[in-house]
């Protein structure tokens, strides 16, 4: 049996995610939750929800979070980390407030939070912290004793997050026809956000400022591209591209869009492209539709061979990374010195989000998250 690992002062971990519908009748109510307060007509939400209806009204994200939940519990048990793991969502059942209420009723008072978003951004970090604050305010109004809740640091460059993606790229390359494999380009994809929210005028080394979203993705993409080059002996052109844009057409968002990029790659003579969704933890709707459906159709129209690398999902190495992050933050809270794991040039991000971290600039996506 593994030696007992010490998570004190924490007594529980909360897996916090975006949530998604699990049937046709859930789609519009789910989208109403996502867009609450923005006055979007129900008919418009039905139109936005067409992606979900193509998949029977079911988003893959909840099933994938159940898999991750089990992977975390298995890893913790096998390594002697006695820390119960709960799961709550921002926009669908199990709802965050309900899960926190259960945790309080179960006696937990120091809670760590793992958000299923690896990078610094408003939707991927600050909004989750706002959701947590709102949930705690609800529990306070009910007269419950409130737990202290701390969010784990951004893990975009943790080895346990990056190395599964390196292996996924190598597997995707192997899926391509042999005659185009060696010349295949890499397109690293992530969720587009308004350029106002990705202002790069500030110091990019400061995790959580406006420029960090792009800088962190570029750092991760560079690590993966270098590792793939070492594994294959081929120097491949690569670029960070964007997907899942929503909102008014006149408002500028990060570009190029992945479909536009595939057109440009084809026109420039690229023999094949591997799409690598580094911005997402799991193969949820924005991967299954925007890449596997929409971008794949564009590639077929062009006659451009493409393959799509898998996301990290419930890979055991990611579960182990979460365990390491839990023990790292626990040691920090106990005042102990800590060796933080990080690949690339940016290094590990902060433990405690500073004031002004991940500001909300520009419009938010109408019906999407950054999970």
URVENUR-V635273 format. One line per field, one symbol per residue. ss: DSSP state (2 for helix, 1 for strand, 0 for the rest). psi: psi as a letter, one per 20 degrees, with the letter a starting at -180 (. if undefined). A space follows every 10 residues. Layout:
ss=???
psi=???
//
This chain:
ss=0000100000 0111111000 0102222222 2222000000 0222222202 2220000100 2222222222 2222222200 1001111110 0000122222 2222200001 1111100000 0222222222 2222222222 2000000111 1000000022 2222222222 2222200222 2000111111 1001222200 0000000000 0222222222 2222222222 2200000111 1110000000 0010001222 2222222000 0111110000 0000222202 2222222222 2200111110 0000022222 2222222222 2220000000 0000000000 0000000000 0000000000 0
psi=qqqpqojqjq jqpoopahrq qkrhiigghg hhggjpiikp qhhhhhghjh ghhhkjjpqi hghhhhgggh hghgggghjk onoqprpqqg irqpqggggh gggghijpio pqpoqlpirp rghifghhhg ggggghhghh hijqppqppp pqrpkhjphi hghhhghhgh ghhhiqqhii ghjprpopqr pqrqhhikpj iroiinpiah ihggggghgg hggggghhgh hijpopqqqp rrrkqrrphi pprprqqhgh ghghgghijp hrpppomiiq hrmahighgh ghfghhgggg hikopqqpqq rgckphhggh ggghhghghg hghjjqqpop pqrahhrqrq gpprpjplqn prqqqhlrak .
//
